[in-house]
Amino acid sequence: MRYHVACLALAAAVVVAAVLVRGAEGPATRPAPATEKGEVIEMAEPIVGTSANFEAEVIRSSTPVVVDFWASWCGPCRMVSPILDELAGEYEGKVKVVKVNVDEERALANQYRVQAIPTIIFFKDGAAADKVIGAESKASLAERFDKLAGGVG
């Protein structure tokens, strides 16, 4: 019995600490990424991909698109997400980043045969041109962004 009470007290303390750190309004904000020289990197906001906007944002896009299929409970997805956010800023106007939550958009995940996450699909002219399954380094993803954007970066 004491064990259960101790666990509940610990869980309550964790929740209180999370609220204090994050604030009542939501997740804690990350500091803006910076270059080695300390210059802040501007970040473009990735687009939330849904069944309703996928065709317009990805398939009919005149800009190459990187689609990140992810879930909030996925550790490797959380590792890749800030990298994609940075790359979205670095390649703004050259490559668009769209993020699809597989728990909310199962039909899209099934349509693109996403069986493991993160799955990142690189679209050019409305067709899948490249695919990554699992977490990759920023350098590796930047090479793929360069290739997708036609060698500019």
C-alpha positions as CSV (number, residue, x, y, z in Angstrom):
1,M,0.0,0.0,0.0
2,R,2.8,2.4,0.9
3,Y,4.4,1.7,-2.5
4,H,1.3,2.8,-4.3
5,V,1.0,6.0,-2.3
6,A,4.7,6.7,-2.9
7,C,4.2,6.1,-6.7
8,L,1.2,8.4,-6.8
9,A,3.1,11.1,-4.9
10,L,6.0,10.8,-7.3
11,A,3.7,11.0,-10.3
12,A,2.0,14.1,-8.9
13,A,5.4,15.7,-8.3
14,V,6.4,15.0,-11.9
15,V,3.2,16.6,-13.2
16,V,3.7,19.7,-11.0
17,A,7.3,20.0,-12.2
18,A,6.3,19.7,-15.8
19,V,3.7,22.4,-15.4
20,L,6.3,24.7,-13.7
21,V,8.9,24.0,-16.5
22,R,6.5,24.2,-19.4
23,G,4.0,26.6,-18.0
24,A,0.2,26.1,-18.1
25,E,0.0,27.1,-21.8
26,G,1.9,24.1,-23.2
27,P,5.3,22.6,-24.2
28,A,8.5,24.4,-23.3
29,T,10.0,26.4,-26.1
30,R,13.4,25.4,-27.4
31,P,16.0,28.0,-27.8
32,A,16.4,29.0,-31.5
33,P,19.1,27.0,-33.2
34,A,22.4,28.8,-33.9
35,T,25.4,28.3,-36.1
36,E,28.8,27.6,-34.7
37,K,29.4,31.4,-34.6
38,G,26.3,31.8,-32.5
39,E,24.2,33.3,-35.3
40,V,20.5,32.4,-34.9
41,I,19.1,30.3,-37.7
42,E,15.7,31.5,-38.9
43,M,13.2,28.6,-38.9
44,A,10.3,28.2,-41.3
45,E,7.3,26.6,-39.8
46,P,6.7,23.1,-41.2
47,I,3.2,22.6,-42.6
48,V,0.9,20.1,-40.8
49,G,-0.1,17.5,-43.5
50,T,-3.6,16.2,-43.5
51,S,-5.8,14.2,-45.9
52,A,-7.5,17.5,-46.7
53,N,-4.4,19.4,-47.7
54,F,-2.0,16.8,-48.9
55,E,-2.7,17.0,-52.5
56,A,-2.4,20.8,-52.6
57,E,0.7,21.0,-50.3
58,V,2.6,18.0,-51.7
59,I,1.3,16.5,-54.9
60,R,0.5,19.8,-56.7
61,S,3.4,21.8,-55.2
62,S,5.8,23.5,-57.6
63,T,8.4,23.4,-54.8
64,P,10.0,20.1,-53.8
65,V,8.5,18.7,-50.6
66,V,9.9,16.6,-47.7
67,V,7.2,14.8,-45.9
68,D,7.9,13.5,-42.4
69,F,5.6,10.7,-41.2
70,W,5.9,10.8,-37.4
71,A,4.1,10.2,-34.0
72,S,4.4,12.0,-30.7
73,W,5.3,8.8,-28.8
74,C,8.2,8.0,-31.2
75,G,11.7,8.7,-29.8
76,P,13.5,8.7,-33.1
77,C,10.8,11.0,-34.5
78,R,11.5,13.5,-31.7
79,M,15.2,13.4,-32.5
80,V,14.6,14.1,-36.2
81,S,11.9,16.8,-35.8
82,P,14.2,19.7,-34.7
83,I,16.7,18.8,-37.5
84,L,13.8,19.0,-40.1
85,D,12.7,22.3,-38.5
86,E,16.2,23.7,-39.0
87,L,16.5,22.4,-42.6
88,A,13.0,23.9,-43.3
89,G,14.5,27.3,-42.4
90,E,17.8,26.8,-44.2
91,Y,16.0,25.7,-47.4
92,E,13.0,28.1,-47.2
93,G,11.7,28.8,-50.7
94,K,13.7,25.9,-52.1
95,V,12.2,22.9,-50.3
96,K,9.0,22.7,-48.2
97,V,8.6,20.5,-45.1
98,V,5.3,18.9,-44.3
99,K,4.7,16.8,-41.2
100,V,2.1,14.1,-41.1
101,N,1.1,12.6,-37.7
102,V,0.5,8.9,-38.5
103,D,-1.9,8.5,-35.5
104,E,-4.1,11.3,-36.9
105,E,-3.7,10.5,-40.6
106,R,-3.7,6.7,-40.9
107,A,-5.1,6.8,-44.4
108,L,-2.1,8.8,-45.7
109,A,0.3,6.6,-43.8
110,N,-1.3,3.5,-45.4
111,Q,-1.4,5.2,-48.8
112,Y,2.4,5.7,-48.7
113,R,3.0,2.3,-47.1
114,V,4.5,3.8,-43.9
115,Q,5.3,0.7,-41.8
116,A,8.0,2.3,-39.5
117,I,8.5,5.8,-38.2
118,P,10.0,8.2,-38.8
119,T,9.6,7.7,-42.5
120,I,10.7,10.7,-44.6
121,I,9.6,10.8,-48.2
122,F,11.1,13.4,-50.6
123,F,8.7,14.5,-53.3
124,K,9.6,16.3,-56.6
125,D,7.0,17.2,-59.2
126,G,4.3,15.4,-57.2
127,A,6.1,12.0,-57.1
128,A,8.2,10.3,-54.4
129,A,11.9,10.7,-55.4
130,D,13.6,9.4,-52.3
131,K,12.7,7.8,-49.0
132,V,14.4,7.5,-45.5
133,I,13.2,5.1,-42.8
134,G,14.5,5.9,-39.4
135,A,16.6,8.7,-37.9
136,E,19.4,10.2,-39.9
137,S,21.9,12.9,-39.2
138,K,21.5,16.5,-40.2
139,A,24.4,16.2,-42.7
140,S,22.8,13.2,-44.3
141,L,19.4,14.8,-44.6
142,A,21.0,18.1,-45.9
143,E,22.6,16.1,-48.7
144,R,19.1,14.7,-49.6
145,F,17.6,18.3,-49.4
146,D,20.4,19.5,-51.7
147,K,19.7,16.7,-54.2
148,L,16.0,17.4,-54.1
149,A,16.5,21.2,-54.5
150,G,18.7,20.6,-57.5
151,G,22.1,21.1,-55.8
152,V,21.4,24.4,-54.1
153,G,21.5,24.8,-50.4
